[in-house]
Amino acid sequence: MQDTTEWSRTMVDAMVARGRALPLAGEDPQLESDAVDLHRALTELVRVYQFRDRDRICCYDISVTQCYALEAVVLDGPLTLNELASRLYLDKSTASRVVDALEKKGYVQRQASPEDRRALHLVTTEDGRGLHARIESDILAQERSLLSEFAPEVRQSMSRLILQLARAAGTRIDNSGGSCCTIG
């Protein structure tokens, strides 16, 4: 027999996998309390990670946003500016300024697309790939240290749930450059 937490997780997983809307607060008496708990937990997690990232990333002479952009281009590039802006949930002008800064520091380049001479692709330089590798290595060392305090099944469940939550939340964000008040 499943406990309530296991049942809730199973139901949420199934609904998210099928793309179905989750129950409204009136349909699930526990939903409001779960929403408050989730909000508080995420706020605390985001706050801790924002401070960690802000304090540590400055050691590499780039901002947190520049680091996210560099990572996106390293992992998924070459990207157009619009693709990068969409992935980072930034408007195009902000993404352009981030890329300008990375280009000035020698970590990315704008190159003409071989398919469309009007389009530009963002690619990383050797220095950019090296910087990304150093940052990722340092962060993964920190994550290994943190995760070593948890049992393997808890570690795996955390990663799976956080990824599912991020994807579900990401589908509710309008990153088309429209209103800042659009929440799905």
C-alpha positions in Angstrom: 0.0 0.0 0.0 1.3 3.5 -1.0 1.6 6.2 1.6 0.1 9.7 0.8 3.4 11.2 -0.3 4.1 8.3 -2.7 0.6 8.4 -4.0 0.8 12.2 -4.6 4.2 11.8 -6.4 2.8 9.1 -8.6 -0.2 11.1 -9.5 1.8 14.3 -10.2 4.3 12.3 -12.3 1.4 10.7 -14.3 -0.4 14.0 -14.8 2.8 15.9 -15.8 3.8 13.1 -18.2 0.4 13.2 -19.8 0.4 17.0 -19.9 -2.8 17.2 -17.9 -3.7 20.1 -15.7 -3.3 19.4 -12.0 -6.3 19.5 -9.7 -7.6 22.9 -8.4 -7.3 23.8 -4.8 -11.0 22.9 -4.2 -10.6 19.5 -5.7 -7.6 18.5 -3.5 -7.7 19.5 0.2 -3.9 19.1 0.5 -3.0 21.1 -2.5 -3.0 24.5 -0.8 -0.8 23.4 2.0 1.5 21.6 -0.5 1.7 24.8 -2.6 2.8 26.8 0.4 5.4 24.2 1.4 6.7 24.0 -2.1 7.0 27.8 -2.4 8.9 28.0 0.9 11.2 25.2 0.0 12.0 26.6 -3.4 12.4 30.1 -2.1 15.0 28.9 0.3 16.8 26.7 -2.2 16.9 29.5 -4.9 18.1 32.0 -2.3 20.9 29.7 -1.2 22.0 28.9 -4.7 21.7 32.5 -5.9 24.1 33.6 -3.1 26.4 30.7 -3.7 26.5 31.4 -7.5 26.9 35.1 -7.0 29.8 34.7 -4.6 31.6 31.9 -6.4 31.1 32.9 -10.0 32.7 36.3 -9.5 36.0 34.4 -9.0 35.9 33.6 -12.8 35.4 37.3 -13.9 31.9 36.7 -15.4 28.4 37.3 -14.0 25.9 34.6 -13.2 23.9 35.4 -16.3 27.0 35.3 -18.4 27.8 31.9 -16.9 24.3 30.6 -17.8 24.7 31.9 -21.3 28.2 30.4 -21.7 26.9 27.1 -20.5 24.0 27.1 -22.9 26.3 27.8 -25.9 28.8 25.2 -24.8 26.2 22.5 -24.2 23.7 23.3 -27.0 25.5 25.6 -29.4 25.8 26.9 -31.9 22.8 29.0 -31.0 21.2 32.0 -32.5 20.7 35.0 -30.3 16.9 34.3 -30.2 17.5 30.7 -29.2 19.8 31.8 -26.4 17.3 34.5 -25.2 14.6 31.9 -25.1 16.6 29.4 -23.2 17.6 31.9 -20.6 14.1 33.5 -20.4 15.6 36.9 -21.3 14.5 39.4 -23.9 16.6 39.7 -27.0 18.3 43.0 -26.0 19.4 41.7 -22.6 20.7 38.5 -24.2 22.6 40.6 -26.7 24.3 42.6 -24.0 25.2 39.3 -22.2 26.7 38.0 -25.5 28.5 41.3 -26.1 30.2 41.0 -22.7 31.2 37.3 -23.3 32.5 38.2 -26.8 34.5 41.1 -25.4 36.1 38.7 -22.9 36.9 36.2 -25.6 34.6 33.4 -24.5 32.1 33.4 -27.5 32.0 34.6 -31.1 29.3 35.5 -33.5 29.7 33.6 -36.8 27.7 33.7 -40.0 25.4 30.8 -40.4 26.5 28.5 -43.3 22.8 28.0 -44.2 21.6 31.6 -43.9 24.1 34.5 -44.5 21.8 36.9 -42.6 21.8 34.8 -39.5 24.5 34.7 -36.8 25.4 31.7 -34.7 26.9 32.0 -31.2 29.9 29.6 -30.7 32.3 29.2 -27.9 36.0 29.9 -28.2 38.6 27.6 -26.8 38.9 30.0 -23.8 35.1 29.8 -23.3 35.1 26.0 -23.3 38.0 26.0 -20.9 36.3 28.5 -18.5 33.1 26.5 -18.6 35.0 23.3 -17.8 36.7 24.9 -14.8 33.4 26.3 -13.5 31.6 23.0 -14.0 34.3 21.0 -12.3 34.3 23.3 -9.3 30.5 23.2 -9.0 30.3 19.4 -9.5 32.9 19.0 -6.6 30.5 21.1 -4.4 27.5 19.1 -5.5 29.3 15.8 -4.8 30.2 17.0 -1.3 26.6 18.1 -0.7 25.1 14.9 -2.1 27.4 12.6 -0.1 25.2 13.4 2.9 22.2 11.7 1.4 21.4 8.0 0.6 21.8 7.1 -3.1 18.0 6.6 -3.6 17.3 10.0 -2.1 19.9 11.7 -4.3 18.4 10.1 -7.4 14.9 11.1 -6.4 15.9 14.7 -5.7 17.4 15.1 -9.2 14.4 13.5 -10.9 11.9 15.6 -9.0 13.8 18.9 -9.4 14.1 18.2 -13.1 10.4 17.4 -13.4 9.5 20.5 -11.4 11.7 22.7 -13.5 10.2 21.4 -16.8 6.7 21.7 -15.5 7.4 25.3 -14.4 9.2 26.1 -17.7 6.1 25.1 -19.7 4.2 27.8 -17.8 6.6 30.7 -18.7 5.9 32.9 -21.6 9.4 33.6 -23.0 8.1 35.1 -26.2 9.0 38.6 -25.0 5.5 39.5 -24.1 4.1 40.6 -20.7 6.0 40.0 -17.5 2.7 39.2 -15.9 1.9 36.1 -17.9 1.7 33.1 -15.7 0.2 29.9 -16.8 
